[in-house]
Amino acid sequence: MRVEWAERLLREAGRQAALDAAPDVGEVLEWLGRRTGAEVALVGPGGGVEASTGGFPVALPKALGPVLGRLSGGEMAAAATEVDGVRVRCEALGPGRRRRVLVVAGAATRSGDAAWLATRAGGLIALLCRLADTEAAARAYHAKAGQVRLAVFMALMAGDPTLARRLTTGAVPPVLNAGPLRVLLLRCPPAERDSLTRRYQDAAGFHGRGLLVRCPVYEEHLICLVPEGDELADRLRALVAERPGYALGLSAPQPARATAEAYDQARHALAMARNTPERVAGYRGQGPLERLLPQPAARAWARAFLRPLDTVPRQAVDVTRLALSFPRAGVARLLGIGRNTVTARLGEVERALGLDLRDVGARASLALALAVAASSAGDGRGSPAPTLDELLRTPAATAWATALLAPLRRPEHRELFATLRAWIDENADARRAAHRLGISRNTVRARLRVTERLLGRDLLSTGAGIHDLVHALRSTGAT
């Protein structure tokens, strides 16, 4: 009988080792209870029941308190006693001073075979618990490593590589010493992001010379920061080729302090990639508009535009800056605040500026003003403040806008251009644009997908390119 039981325990150990899931201690407890006719529980170091058979006496651990304490603390290895007429056998599991205790309650505990079986089953349970603890520690490590990587990336997004170094407490990731960087944005099933991150993760919690970060806003995005020429980029390209549901957008090389610009480029490239057979695309476009505007005049306009925000809390401005690029729910997750707080902070900015941020034109103007203020060294003092229309009619801005819209100016794309104008005029509402044009909503969206590919701008997935088109249409007088 004991040989049969030992073989059964070995089979159970093998079965659980093969599972792609957490160890199931309860299964072993139930089997032990059936074989011994007793009620069985696993009591944790704190005295709480972690798992038990259905009929285990709820009050028994409290009655066994002193005994369990000595067993858990390493003073004893095993003990037998009786509580309210119930025979109880307790056995400490594993090493250390905070041990779990296997408790077997019932008349069968007097049997030598039952005691033998409880000891052998206890050994398996101890092994499963150590495996579970190891897996929990590994999950905690990966979670912390992911938090560090996200913190490094967010510091780079803020244009502060020095802060990114400080956040790593001396273990500086190689990516920060690698020179120009690319942001690769991988679109994949959300459930596969962790496995991909761990596949390429090294012992330091980074990814060789690269850095993989779960996007805190879009669940289907994995952000990849890699030096120019790094092999991780080639691996991700190969991954996309193998898996039909994947797509990859690549930025142009940028210095670390320009990570935010690289990220925006990768978002646009990803929109293009999703509309191409290869599902991989690099960014092809011009520099951002705010860099092309005449700087003294642009700074003066931005300062005048943003002056009412001087009395608004800084958090409100930070929330608004993010909300111009990401959905409100994503901003709430990113900042660890409630959606109602996001809405309230946006309301403060709207009231201060006298804007309705539901209007795409108002959002585009505010986004440009914030971008000019962030990218300029001066504050525009002493320069007369032009209007936005005057800025957008400068030669550099007009050339930028003309180049951006050029693919849609071809005769064969006349319908696409008309659809884009109607969509922008209707506040980026596909239903209203469809009604205005006398076509279906699906047709509007299909045309916008083609427009994304032609212009290299993300219009529907994240909306990152809408502001550029608002300014381009306004600059060329096409609105």
Protein Blocks (a to p, Z undefined) as FASTA:
>chain_A
ZZmmmmmmmmmmmmmmmpccdddfklmmmmmmmmnopacddddfkopafbdcfklcfklm
mmmmmmmmmmmnopambdcddeehiacddddededjbdcddddedjklmpmklmmmmmmm
mmmmmmmmmmmmmmmmmmmmmmmmmmmmmmmmmmmmnopaklmmmmnnopacfklmnopa
ddddddddfklmmmmmmmmpcfkopahjbccdddfkbmmbccddddehiaklmmmmmmmm
mmmkbccdddddddfklmmmmmmmmmmmmmmmmmcfklpacddddddfklmpcfklmmmm
mmmmmmmmmmgcfklmmmmmmmmmmcfklmmmmnopafklmmmmmmmmmmmnopafkbmk
lmmmmmmmmmmmmmpmbeoioiacddfklmmmpmklmmmmmmmmmmmmpmklmmmmmmmm
mmmmnoopaklmmmmnopafklmmmmmmmmmmmnopafklnopmmmmmmmmmmmnopZZ
